[in-house]
């Protein structure tokens, strides 16, 4: 690890200033990719099936 000097010229034997600057200058991580449409499609199918079951039960009850 390279020996660096701090902003006031103080010797930084651990190189923490250099590590801090590398951390601050680091590019922010990219946003995570959107999840595939699979879970959304499954949710829609589940809702449709639930509505059909309720409609079938109501139809049988009123028949």
N, CA, C and O atoms as a Tinker XYZ file with bonds, in Angstrom:
   252  protein
     1  N      0.853000   -1.167000    0.000000    73     2
     2  CA     0.000000    0.000000    0.000000    64     1     3
     3  C      0.900000    1.231000    0.000000    63     2     4     5
     4  O      1.912000    1.259000    0.701000    81     3
     5  N      0.551000    2.217000   -0.756000    73     3     6
     6  CA     1.381000    3.413000   -0.859000    64     5     7
     7  C      1.191000    4.300000    0.350000    63     6     8     9
     8  O      0.083000    4.440000    0.869000    81     7
     9  N      2.281000    4.897000    0.794000    73     7    10
    10  CA     2.194000    5.850000    1.897000    64     9    11
    11  C      1.750000    7.180000    1.321000    63    10    12    13
    12  O      2.281000    7.628000    0.305000    81    11
    13  N      0.786000    7.809000    1.959000    73    11    14
    14  CA     0.254000    9.071000    1.447000    64    13    15
    15  C      0.334000   10.125000    2.522000    63    14    16    17
    16  O      0.567000    9.827000    3.694000    81    15
    17  N      0.141000   11.352000    2.114000    73    15    18
    18  CA     0.087000   12.452000    3.067000    64    17    19
    19  C     -1.340000   12.974000    3.101000    63    18    20    21
    20  O     -2.024000   13.020000    2.078000    81    19
    21  N     -1.781000   13.367000    4.297000    73    19    22
    22  CA    -3.113000   13.914000    4.462000    64    21    23
    23  C     -3.191000   15.316000    3.904000    63    22    24    25
    24  O     -2.199000   15.832000    3.389000    81    23
    25  N     -4.353000   15.944000    3.996000    73    23    26
    26  CA    -4.544000   17.284000    3.435000    64    25    27
    27  C     -3.634000   18.330000    4.065000    63    26    28    29
    28  O     -3.249000   19.279000    3.382000    81    27
    29  N     -3.268000   18.195000    5.356000    73    27    30
    30  CA    -2.410000   19.176000    6.011000    64    29    31
    31  C     -0.945000   18.773000    5.936000    63    30    32    33
    32  O     -0.109000   19.401000    6.587000    81    31
    33  N     -0.611000   17.756000    5.169000    73    31    34
    34  CA     0.757000   17.308000    5.057000    64    33    35
    35  C      1.143000   16.313000    6.131000    63    34    36    37
    36  O      2.311000   15.935000    6.210000    81    35
    37  N      0.210000   15.875000    6.961000    73    35    38
    38  CA     0.491000   14.875000    7.987000    64    37    39
    39  C      0.654000   13.511000    7.327000    63    38    40    41
    40  O     -0.096000   13.160000    6.416000    81    39
    41  N      1.630000   12.750000    7.787000    73    39    42
    42  CA     1.895000   11.437000    7.213000    64    41    43
    43  C      0.769000   10.475000    7.575000    63    42    44    45
    44  O      0.410000   10.351000    8.746000    81    43
    45  N      0.214000    9.799000    6.580000    73    43    46
    46  CA    -0.883000    8.845000    6.768000    64    45    47
    47  C     -0.327000    7.452000    6.527000    63    46    48    49
    48  O     -0.352000    6.955000    5.401000    81    47
    49  N      0.177000    6.819000    7.587000    73    47    50
    50  CA     0.852000    5.534000    7.422000    64    49    51
    51  C     -0.097000    4.425000    6.987000    63    50    52    53
    52  O      0.330000    3.479000    6.324000    81    51
    53  N     -1.367000    4.520000    7.343000    73    51    54
    54  CA    -2.320000    3.475000    6.971000    64    53    55
    55  C     -2.876000    3.677000    5.575000    63    54    56    57
    56  O     -3.474000    2.757000    5.016000    81    55
    57  N     -2.697000    4.848000    5.001000    73    55    58
    58  CA    -3.233000    5.120000    3.674000    64    57    59
    59  C     -4.745000    5.276000    3.690000    63    58    60    61
    60  O     -5.393000    5.086000    2.661000    81    59
    61  N     -5.322000    5.618000    4.843000    73    59    62
    62  CA    -6.784000    5.685000    4.942000    64    61    63
    63  C     -7.363000    6.810000    4.087000    63    62    64    65
    64  O     -8.480000    6.695000    3.583000    81    63
    65  N     -6.611000    7.890000    3.922000    73    63    66
    66  CA    -7.098000    8.972000    3.070000    64    65    67
    67  C     -7.243000    8.489000    1.640000    63    66    68    69
    68  O     -8.232000    8.791000    0.972000    81    67
    69  N     -6.260000    7.739000    1.172000    73    67    70
    70  CA    -6.320000    7.211000   -0.189000    64    69    71
    71  C     -7.484000    6.236000   -0.332000    63    70    72    73
    72  O     -8.183000    6.250000   -1.345000    81    71
    73  N     -7.699000    5.388000    0.676000    73    71    74
    74  CA    -8.808000    4.430000    0.611000    64    73    75
    75  C    -10.147000    5.160000    0.646000    63    74    76    77
    76  O    -11.085000    4.774000   -0.051000    81    75
    77  N    -10.236000    6.229000    1.468000    73    75    78
    78  CA   -11.473000    7.000000    1.536000    64    77    79
    79  C    -11.769000    7.658000    0.199000    63    78    80    81
    80  O    -12.904000    7.630000   -0.279000    81    79
    81  N    -10.746000    8.249000   -0.401000    73    79    82
    82  CA   -10.950000    8.905000   -1.691000    64    81    83
    83  C    -11.366000    7.899000   -2.757000    63    82    84    85
    84  O    -12.207000    8.204000   -3.602000    81    83
    85  N    -10.786000    6.704000   -2.723000    73    83    86
    86  CA   -11.177000    5.671000   -3.687000    64    85    87
    87  C    -12.631000    5.279000   -3.469000    63    86    88    89
    88  O    -13.360000    5.027000   -4.428000    81    87
    89  N    -13.054000    5.228000   -2.205000    73    87    90
    90  CA   -14.443000    4.881000   -1.895000    64    89    91
    91  C    -15.393000    5.972000   -2.367000    63    90    92    93
    92  O    -16.432000    5.679000   -2.959000    81    91
    93  N    -15.036000    7.249000   -2.103000    73    91    94
    94  CA   -15.909000    8.363000   -2.473000    64    93    95
    95  C    -15.976000    8.521000   -3.984000    63    94    96    97
    96  O    -17.039000    8.816000   -4.530000    81    95
    97  N    -14.848000    8.328000   -4.665000    73    95    98
    98  CA   -14.807000    8.516000   -6.108000    64    97    99
    99  C    -15.401000    7.336000   -6.871000    63    98   100   101
   100  O    -15.575000    7.401000   -8.088000    81    99
   101  N    -15.708000    6.263000   -6.157000    73    99   102
   102  CA   -16.243000    5.073000   -6.811000    64   101   103
   103  C    -17.604000    5.396000   -7.414000    63   102   104   105
   104  O    -18.401000    6.112000   -6.810000    81   103
   105  N    -17.868000    4.866000   -8.608000    73   103   106
   106  CA   -19.154000    5.084000   -9.264000    64   105   107
   107  C    -20.252000    4.374000   -8.479000    63   106   108   109
   108  O    -20.028000    3.283000   -7.955000    81   107
   109  N    -21.433000    4.978000   -8.392000    73   107   110
   110  CA   -22.521000    4.325000   -7.668000    64   109   111
   111  C    -22.926000    3.029000   -8.382000    63   110   112   113
   112  O    -22.831000    2.943000   -9.606000    81   111
   113  N    -23.371000    2.034000   -7.631000    73   111   114
   114  CA   -23.761000    0.779000   -8.272000    64   113   115
   115  C    -24.961000    0.985000   -9.183000    63   114   116   117
   116  O    -25.824000    1.822000   -8.915000    81   115
   117  N    -25.004000    0.223000  -10.246000    73   115   118
   118  CA   -26.113000    0.322000  -11.186000    64   117   119
   119  C    -27.391000   -0.179000  -10.523000    63   118   120   121
   120  O    -27.353000   -1.047000   -9.651000    81   119
   121  N    -28.517000    0.376000  -10.943000    73   119   122
   122  CA   -29.810000   -0.052000  -10.404000    64   121   123
   123  C    -30.059000   -1.510000  -10.795000    63   122   124   125
   124  O    -29.722000   -1.924000  -11.904000    81   123
   125  N    -30.647000   -2.282000   -9.887000    73   123   126
   126  CA   -30.917000   -3.684000  -10.219000    64   125   127
   127  C    -31.905000   -3.799000  -11.374000    63   126   128   129
   128  O    -32.782000   -2.953000  -11.549000    81   127
   129  N    -31.749000   -4.843000  -12.142000    73   127   130
   130  CA   -32.629000   -5.064000  -13.277000    64   129   131
   131  C    -34.037000   -5.356000  -12.793000    63   130   132   133
   132  O    -34.236000   -5.920000  -11.717000    81   131
   133  N    -35.008000   -4.965000  -13.600000    73   131   134
   134  CA   -36.401000   -5.256000  -13.270000    64   133   135
   135  C    -36.615000   -6.761000  -13.281000    63   134   136   137
   136  O    -36.022000   -7.479000  -14.087000    81   135
   137  N    -37.457000   -7.224000  -12.390000    73   135   138
   138  CA   -37.778000   -8.649000  -12.349000    64   137   139
   139  C    -38.546000   -9.008000  -13.611000    63   138   140   141
   140  O    -39.202000   -8.158000  -14.213000    81   139
   141  N    -38.461000  -10.256000  -13.999000    73   139   142
   142  CA   -39.171000  -10.684000  -15.192000    64   141   143
   143  C    -40.676000  -10.591000  -14.956000    63   142   144   145
   144  O    -41.116000  -10.415000  -13.820000    81   143
   145  N    -41.451000  -10.707000  -16.004000    73   143   146
   146  CA   -42.901000  -10.569000  -15.906000    64   145   147
   147  C    -43.541000  -11.801000  -15.276000    63   146   148   149
   148  O    -44.752000  -11.801000  -15.055000    81   147
   149  N    -42.784000  -12.841000  -14.981000    73   147   150
   150  CA   -43.335000  -14.071000  -14.434000    64   149   151
   151  C    -44.173000  -13.878000  -13.183000    63   150   152   153
   152  O    -45.321000  -14.320000  -13.157000    81   151
   153  N    -43.651000  -13.235000  -12.140000    73   151   154
   154  CA   -44.461000  -13.051000  -10.931000    64   153   155
   155  C    -45.725000  -12.240000  -11.178000    63   154   156   157
   156  O    -46.769000  -12.536000  -10.597000    81   155
   157  N    -45.648000  -11.233000  -12.021000    73   155   158
   158  CA   -46.823000  -10.404000  -12.307000    64   157   159
   159  C    -47.879000  -11.217000  -13.042000    63   158   160   161
   160  O    -49.068000  -11.102000  -12.747000    81   159
   161  N    -47.454000  -12.032000  -13.992000    73   159   162
   162  CA   -48.403000  -12.861000  -14.736000    64   161   163
   163  C    -49.059000  -13.863000  -13.788000    63   162   164   165
   164  O    -50.263000  -14.104000  -13.873000    81   163
   165  N    -48.272000  -14.443000  -12.890000    73   163   166
   166  CA   -48.820000  -15.395000  -11.926000    64   165   167
   167  C    -49.853000  -14.739000  -11.015000    63   166   168   169
   168  O    -50.867000  -15.352000  -10.681000    81   167
   169  N    -49.601000  -13.510000  -10.619000    73   167   170
   170  CA   -50.548000  -12.785000   -9.776000    64   169   171
   171  C    -51.853000  -12.543000  -10.519000    63   170   172   173
   172  O    -52.933000  -12.740000   -9.962000    81   171
   173  N    -51.757000  -12.122000  -11.763000    73   171   174
   174  CA   -52.961000  -11.864000  -12.566000    64   173   175
   175  C    -53.751000  -13.149000  -12.772000    63   174   176   177
   176  O    -54.976000  -13.148000  -12.650000    81   175
   177  N    -53.066000  -14.244000  -13.081000    73   175   178
   178  CA   -53.747000  -15.523000  -13.272000    64   177   179
   179  C    -54.423000  -15.955000  -11.977000    63   178   180   181
   180  O    -55.550000  -16.450000  -12.006000    81   179
   181  N    -53.758000  -15.776000  -10.851000    73   179   182
   182  CA   -54.346000  -16.132000   -9.563000    64   181   183
   183  C    -55.599000  -15.334000   -9.264000    63   182   184   185
   184  O    -56.574000  -15.887000   -8.755000    81   183
   185  N    -55.594000  -14.048000   -9.570000    73   183   186
   186  CA   -56.770000  -13.204000   -9.340000    64   185   187
   187  C    -57.913000  -13.640000  -10.240000    63   186   188   189
   188  O    -59.059000  -13.715000   -9.797000    81   187
   189  N    -57.611000  -13.927000  -11.501000    73   187   190
   190  CA   -58.656000  -14.370000  -12.430000    64   189   191
   191  C    -59.265000  -15.679000  -11.957000    63   190   192   193
   192  O    -60.485000  -15.842000  -11.990000    81   191
   193  N    -58.429000  -16.615000  -11.516000    73   191   194
   194  CA   -58.936000  -17.899000  -11.025000    64   193   195
   195  C    -59.797000  -17.684000   -9.782000    63   194   196   197
   196  O    -60.846000  -18.314000   -9.650000    81   195
   197  N    -59.381000  -16.817000   -8.879000    73   195   198
   198  CA   -60.167000  -16.545000   -7.675000    64   197   199
   199  C    -61.517000  -15.948000   -8.018000    63   198   200   201
   200  O    -62.527000  -16.321000   -7.421000    81   199
   201  N    -61.552000  -15.029000   -8.965000    73   199   202
   202  CA   -62.826000  -14.423000   -9.388000    64   201   203
   203  C    -63.725000  -15.480000  -10.021000    63   202   204   205
   204  O    -64.930000  -15.493000   -9.773000    81   203
   205  N    -63.154000  -16.364000  -10.832000    73   203   206
   206  CA   -63.952000  -17.420000  -11.458000    64   205   207
   207  C    -64.517000  -18.381000  -10.414000    63   206   208   209
   208  O    -65.662000  -18.816000  -10.532000    81   207
   209  N    -63.729000  -18.714000   -9.400000    73   207   210
   210  CA   -64.211000  -19.615000   -8.347000    64   209   211
   211  C    -65.353000  -18.961000   -7.572000    63   210   212   213
   212  O    -66.365000  -19.606000   -7.298000    81   211
   213  N    -65.195000  -17.693000   -7.221000    73   211   214
   214  CA   -66.257000  -16.982000   -6.499000    64   213   215
   215  C    -67.514000  -16.898000   -7.365000    63   214   216   217
   216  O    -68.623000  -17.088000   -6.866000    81   215
   217  N    -67.347000  -16.614000   -8.662000    73   215   218
   218  CA   -68.498000  -16.541000   -9.564000    64   217   219
   219  C    -69.179000  -17.903000   -9.686000    63   218   220   221
   220  O    -70.408000  -17.980000   -9.715000    81   219
   221  N    -68.395000  -18.971000   -9.759000    73   219   222
   222  CA   -68.979000  -20.318000   -9.872000    64   221   223
   223  C    -69.735000  -20.678000   -8.591000    63   222   224   225
   224  O    -70.827000  -21.241000   -8.669000    81   223
   225  N    -69.190000  -20.371000   -7.435000    73   223   226
   226  CA   -69.855000  -20.649000   -6.167000    64   225   227
   227  C    -71.156000  -19.849000   -6.071000    63   226   228   229
   228  O    -72.186000  -20.381000   -5.658000    81   227
   229  N    -71.106000  -18.573000   -6.452000    73   227   230
   230  CA   -72.315000  -17.750000   -6.414000    64   229   231
   231  C    -73.360000  -18.278000   -7.393000    63   230   232   233
   232  O    -74.548000  -18.296000   -7.073000    81   231
   233  N    -72.945000  -18.698000   -8.552000    73   231   234
   234  CA   -73.876000  -19.226000   -9.554000    64   233   235
   235  C    -74.544000  -20.501000   -9.046000    63   234   236   237
   236  O    -75.751000  -20.684000   -9.204000    81   235
   237  N    -73.737000  -21.396000   -8.426000    73   235   238
   238  CA   -74.303000  -22.623000   -7.883000    64   237   239
   239  C    -75.239000  -22.341000   -6.692000    63   238   240   241
   240  O    -76.239000  -23.036000   -6.516000    81   239
   241  N    -74.925000  -21.349000   -5.899000    73   239   242
   242  CA   -75.746000  -21.016000   -4.748000    64   241   243
   243  C    -77.102000  -20.418000   -5.176000    63   242   244   245
   244  O    -78.122000  -20.641000   -4.524000    81   243
   245  N    -77.091000  -19.681000   -6.246000    73   243   246
   246  CA   -78.328000  -19.027000   -6.716000    64   245   247
   247  C    -79.114000  -19.886000   -7.694000    63   246   248   249
   248  O    -80.216000  -19.497000   -8.081000    81   247
   249  N    -78.622000  -20.976000   -8.089000    73   247   250
   250  CA   -79.271000  -21.844000   -9.082000    64   249   251
   251  C    -80.450000  -22.567000   -8.507000    63   250   252
   252  O    -81.106000  -23.336000   -9.210000    81   251
